[in-house]
Amino acid sequence: MKIAVIGGTGLIGSAIVNHLSSRGHAVFSLSRSVCQSDPRAIKVDLSQATSSSYWLSHLNGMEAVVNCAGVLQDSPGESTSMVHHQGVASLFAACEQLKIRRVIHFSAIGVDRETPSAFSQTKLSGDLDLMQRDLDWVILRPSVVIGRSAYGASALMRGLAALPLVPVMPNSGPLQIVLLEDVVRAVEVFLEPATPGKKIVELVGPHRYSFSEIIALIRGWYRWAPAREIHLPKFASSLMYRAGDTISFLGWRPPVRSTAEREIARGAIGSLEAMHHLGLHPKSPSEFFASEPASVQERWFARMYLLKLVVFGILCLFWISTAFVSLGPGWDIGVGLMREGGVEGTSATVTVVAGALSDLVIGLAIAYRPTSRYGLYAAIGISVAYAIIGTILVPRLWADPLGPMLKIWPIIVLHFVALAILDDR
């Protein structure tokens, strides 16, 4: 079949694209981030899909569409209304016009029972729009999904499992974790012509767990000893969620945001009945962990997950603070070093100001996700330049017992580390 997967670079979408491609289907991945060398990768943006005409050229000739697109909450460049409702409504309208046989749409577990946030409200609106269409539709409502790949909530769980003291959020509901392989299998079943459509299926695992029980299972998978739990008071957890909201305005996508606070309170549980009717018998996380031993790379990822926040936070603060120190209490020292190197008068002043402003721009660029990569490269470049200029103008700094010149090199290495862990998926 010729199949279009919307959101084909996400956790679920990429697994579907890879699996269906391996089965001989012609699968096209439609997403905001695409691999330029892949001829079947098509760049689309649901926030711009205001009418069915946006999709017609992309979907022409497709026999099925699988929509995996989703965002946690509104932030600059991301709209839950557009991604979950208005944008997909135009997608469904285009499928009607092109008479595409099967449309499989990913929603979220429990949206028919409770909608505490814009995430679940818009997910439900998208479902209702699809159900009114003259299409052979299927709505899949997965619980929290885990697999070998990790993104969003599943990545956060791995990161928390790496902590010797695991924070437990208040008011977190039970979870029926579903494995990524079972989610992919459900899509494959519904792409078979003999499988009837116009169905809503909850995708859940066979057992219910608390959040802390899942973390304990993951620690056991990593072959680490059980960790102690810290039950956070509500004010502390609320501060963490609000901090996540603030970070999201800089273009990052932390899983800990106010939407998550409202959604995890209701949990993620459902019925296995529909899956069993399809001949699907999902495995539990404990079965998955027993059959798929954790590798050293996965233990690295778990340990690095929360350190990534620390690394980028420190680098941003380092560059921004050096700018203010240069323009404030360190002004006389900076000008004095310039004069010691033979740079006098206005030239010394301009050089110090230019260096400080450069540091400030670099710090802000690293903090803002769309420019973070450029900021890191600029930081490496200017650090090397500082080392060269310092060597020429004030070579005695190499012998300074505080090591201002020697410390440049571990700073450069940390920037390369940040570049290596910049991508989320």
N, C-alpha and C positions, 0 to 999 in steps of 0.2 A: 504494500500500500504506500501511497504518497501521503505523508503525515506531517502536519505543522505542530510544533510544540512551542507554545507561548511561555516565555520565562524559562527557556531551555538551558540557562547557565546556573540556575539555582540548585539547591540540594536535591529536590525531587525531579525537577526538569532535566538536569544533566544525567541523572540515573536513567530516566525514561529514554532520553535520546540515545544513550550508549547501548541500552539493552535492545531497543527496537531496531537500531541500526545493525546490531550483531545478528538479528533474526532475518535480515534481508530486506527490511523496509527502507524506503527512501525517506529519511527523516530530516526535516528542516528545523533548525533552532532559531526562533525569533526572540530577540532579547535586546536590552539596552547596551549590553557589553558583548561584543562579538569578536571572534578570532578572524582577523583579516585574511588569513590563509585558507580558511574553511569555506568552500564554495556553497555550502548548505547553511551557513550562518547569515542571518538577515537582521539588520539593525532596525528595531522598532521601539517606540516609546508610548506606552499606554496613556500617559498624561497628555499626549498630543492627538490621541485617537478620538476625535470629537464626532466623527461620522463614519458610516460604513465604507465610504469611498477610500478611507485611509488604508483599509485592509484588502481591498479587492485585488490589487495587483500581486500582493504577497500570498494570497490564498488561492489564486486561480489554479485550478487543476488538482487541488488537494482533495483527498478522499476522507480525511478525518482531521480533527483539530483537538489538541489536548492543551487546556489552559492551566498552567501552573503558576502564573504570575501572582505576586502578593507583596504587600509591605506591612510593616507592623503598625506604624502610625504616621500621621502627617508630619512632614518636615520639609525644608527647602528642597524643591525638585521632586518630592514624593507626596502624592495625594491618595489617601485611601479611597475617596469617592471615585476618582478617575480609574485607579487600578482595579478596584473590586466591583465597581458598579457602572459608571458611565462609559469608561473605556471598553469594558468587556461587553456592555450592551451594544456598542457599535460593532464589536467583533462578532457577536451573535447575529446581528442584523446582516452582516456581510456573509456569514455562513448560510443564512436563509436565502439570500440573493443568489449565491453560487450553488445552492442545493447540495451542500456537503452532508454526507450521510450521517456521520457520527460526531458529536461534540461532547468531549469529556471535560468537565469543569471541576477544578479543585476548590472547595470551600473550606470550612473549618468545623470541627466537632462542636456540637451543642448550640449552634447559632439559631436553631429552630426553637430552643428552649429559653435562652437568655442572651441578651445583647448588651453587655455592660460598657462597651466602648465603641468608638467609631470603626474600629477594625471589624468587630463582629456585626455591627449594624450594616455596614456597607457590603460585607460578605453575604449577608442574608438578602439584601436588595439585589445583588447580582444573581443569586440563586433564583429569586422570584421572577426576574426578567427572563432568565433562560427557560424557566418552566412554562412561560406563556408563549414561547416561540414554536413555530412549526418545524421542529428539529427532532432528530432521534437523539435526545440528550441524556447524559448521565452526570449526576452530581456526586462527587466523592468528598466525604468529610473526614479527613484524617485527624487522629490525635497527634501528640508530639511524636515526631518521626526521628528514629536514630538508625545509623548505618555505619559503614566504614568511613564514609565522608562525614564531615561535621560542619554545620553552619547554624547560626542563630542559637536557639535554645539548646540544641544538642551539643554545640561547641561550648556553650556556657557550662553545661553539666560536666563536661570533661575538664574544663578549667577549674571548677570548684572541687572536683575530685582530686586534684593535685595539691590542694591545701591541707596542711596538717590539722588545721582547725576549720571546719566547714560551717559557714554561716547558714542558718535555717531561717527562711523568711516566714513571717507570721501569715496566717490565713491563706495558706496554699492548699488547694484541693487535691484530690487523688488523681492519678494519671494511669491511663491504659496505653503505655508506650507501644507504638506499632513500628515494626521493622521496615526499613526502606525497601527491602526485597519484596515484602508482601504488598506494599503500595504499588510497586512497579508491576507485580504480577496481576493486581486488580485491573490496572490499565490494559494490560495485554489481553485479559479475558474479555473486557468490554470492546476491544477492537475486533474481536472475532464476529463475523457476520451473523452467526447463529445466536449470539447473546442478545436478548431483548433490551431495549433502551427505556427511556423515561423512568429511570430509577434513581433513588437517593440511597447511597450506601455509606454507612459509617465504617471507617477503617480504624480498627482498634486492636490491641493485643489481648491475649487471653487472661491477663492478670492485672489487678489494680495495685499500684504502689504509691507510697508517699514520695515526695520529692527527695527526702533524705535517704529513703531506701534505694532509689535509683542511683544516687551518688555513691552509696555504699557498694552497690553492684559494680559500678564502673571502677571504683578503687580496687575491688577484688579482681576485676579483669586486668588491671594494670599490675597485679601481684604486689600491691601495697597493703600494709597493715591498716586496720580500721582507724578512722580519724575521729577525733573528738568533735562534738557538735556545739555550736554557739547559737542559741536561739535569740535572734535579734529583736529588740523592741520595735514597735511599729514606727516610732519617729526615726529610728536609724535606717530602717528599710525604706521609708518614704524619702529620706535624704538621698539614698542611692538611686532610687528611681528618678528623682528630679535631676540628679547629676547626669543620668543617662539622657534625659530630655535635652539638657543643655548641650551635651556633646553632639547630639543628633543635629543641632542647628549648625554645626560646623561640617556637616556632610558625612559624618560617621554613622554607623548603624549598630549601636550597642543593643543587645537583646534585653537589657535591664532598663526599661522605660515605663512611664506611667500606664501605658496600655497593658503591658505585661502584668503590672500590679493588679489591675482590674480583672484581667482574663484568668490569671492563675488562681484567683480566689474561687472561681466556679469549677476549677479542675478541667480535666479533659478525658471524659469517660463516655462510653456508648455501648451499643449492642453488637454482639457478634453474629446475630441471626442472618443478616443479609449476606455477610461474607461466607457463611457456611452454605447458604443456598447456592452460591456461585462455585462451590467446591473449593473455597479458600479456607485453609486452616492455619492461621497465623502462628508463628513461633513467639515465644516469650523472649524478653531480653536476656534472661539467664541462659536459655538455649543458644541464643546467638553468641553470647560471650564464651560459652563452652566450646562452640564449634569454630570460632574465629579468634585465635589467641592474639592478644595485643602485641604489636611490634614496638621496637625501640622508638621508631618515628612517631608513633601515636603517644608514647609517654613524653617525648619531646614536646609535641603539640600541646598536651595538657599542661605541662609546666610553663610553656611560653605564652599560653593564652592570656592569662591575667598580667603576666610580665609585659606584654605588648602595650597595655595601657600605661604602665609605669615608664617604659622606655620612651614612648612618644611624649608623655607628660613631662618627663625630665628634660628631654631635648628642647621642647617648646620653652619651658621655663628658663633653661640655660641661655638660649639665644636672646630671649626677651629681657631677662635680667641683666645680661652683659651690656645690652644697649642702654638700659637705664643707669647702670653703674658708670658706664663711660661718660654719659651726659651729666651725671650727678656727682657722687662722692669721689669717683675715680678720675674726674676731669683733669685735675692738675697732674696726676701721675701719668695719664695718657699723653698730655701735651709735653710733659717733661721727657718722656721717652722719645718722642718725635725730635725734640731739640737735641737730645743726646746723640741721636743718629744723624744730626745735621739738617733736619727739616725745621726751618725757623718761621716765626711770624704767622701770617695768615695761612700759609700752607700747612703748618702744624695743626691749626684750629680746624681747617677744612678736612684734613685727613682723619682726625679723631671723630668729627661729626659724621663724615661719610661712612666710617667703619661702624659707628654706633647705629646709624640708620639701616645699614646693610644687615647687621645682626637682628634688628627689629623685624625687618621684612622677612628674613629667613625664618625666624621664630613663628611669625604669623602664617607664613606659607606652609610650614610643617603642621601647624594646628588645623588648617583647613584641608579636609580630605581631598578635594579635587586638585589641589596644588601641592599636596604633601610630598609627592615623589620629586617634583622640581625643587622644593625647598631642601630636601635631603641632599640632592646632587649639588645645589648651590652651597650648602653648608660644608660639604666635603671640599669643594673647590676653594672656598674662601679660607678654610682651615689650612690647606696646603699653602695658599698665598700668604697667610699670616706667618706661617713657619719660615717661608723664604724671606719675606720682608723683615721679620724679626731677626733672622740670622744676619742679614746685610746691615741693618741699622744698629742693632744692639746685640751683638754676638755673646756678650757676657750673660745673657739670660739663659743660655744653655747650662751655665754653671750655677745658676741660682738654686739654693737648696730646696726651695718650694717647687721647682721643676715646671715653670709655666710653659716652656717649650716642649719638654718631654710629654706633658699631659695632653698635648694636641693629638698625639697618635692614638691613644686609646679612645679619645673622643671621635676621631675619624672612623675607627673600627666600629664603634657603637652606631654610627650613621649607616654603615654597611649592613649591620644587623637589622636596623629598622627597615631598610630597603628590602631585605630578604623576607621579612614577616609582614610587609605592608598589605599584601592582598588578603582578602577575607575568604575568597573562594576561587 
